[in-house]
Amino acid sequence: MTSSIVRAQVVINEVYYNPPDLGIEDGLFREFIELYNPGDDEINLTGYVFDSGISYVFPDNTTVASGGYIVL
């Protein structure tokens, strides 16, 4: 019997934290985290959470395509 392990890896590619307030809108509303999938397969993020620094639960069936990005 042969088994294989598939590992999905999502990279926190960019964090834009506490941007300057340019008088247009409060900088807080322009903060973001960008995730990147460098792999060859789509990654399903269902059940993944951020629970430190920000609070976010990925909705069911949230996916990141191969070579794709998602921004929170």
C-alpha positions in Angstrom: 0.0 0.0 0.0 1.3 3.4 -1.0 0.4 6.6 0.7 1.1 10.2 -0.2 0.9 13.3 1.8 -0.4 16.4 0.1 0.6 19.7 1.7 -1.1 22.9 0.9 0.8 26.1 1.6 -0.6 29.5 1.7 1.9 32.4 2.1 1.2 35.6 3.9 2.5 37.7 1.0 1.8 41.2 2.2 0.7 43.0 5.3 -0.4 46.6 5.1 -0.7 47.7 8.7 -1.5 51.1 10.1 -1.2 53.1 6.9 -1.0 56.9 7.2 -4.2 58.9 7.4 -4.1 61.0 4.2 -7.2 62.9 5.1 -9.2 60.9 2.6 -10.4 58.2 5.0 -9.3 56.7 8.3 -6.2 54.6 7.6 -7.7 51.8 9.6 -10.1 51.0 6.7 -7.2 50.6 4.3 -5.3 47.9 6.3 -5.1 44.5 4.6 -3.5 41.1 4.6 -2.7 39.4 1.3 -2.5 35.6 1.0 -0.8 33.9 -1.9 -1.0 30.3 -3.1 2.3 29.4 -4.8 1.3 25.8 -5.3 -0.1 23.9 -8.3 -3.5 23.1 -6.7 -6.4 25.1 -5.5 -6.5 25.4 -1.7 -9.7 25.3 0.3 -9.5 27.5 3.4 -12.7 26.3 5.0 -12.2 26.2 8.8 -9.1 28.3 8.8 -9.0 31.3 11.1 -6.9 34.2 12.1 -7.2 34.6 15.9 -4.3 36.7 16.9 -3.9 40.3 15.7 -7.1 40.1 13.7 -10.2 37.9 14.1 -11.4 36.3 10.9 -13.0 33.0 10.1 -12.9 31.9 6.4 -16.4 31.2 5.1 -17.2 27.7 3.9 -15.8 26.9 0.4 -13.4 29.8 0.4 -10.6 28.8 -2.1 -7.4 30.3 -3.4 -6.6 29.2 -6.9 -3.2 28.0 -7.9 -1.0 31.1 -8.3 -3.9 33.1 -6.9 -4.3 35.7 -4.2 -6.9 36.6 -1.6 -7.1 39.8 0.3 -8.6 40.3 3.8 
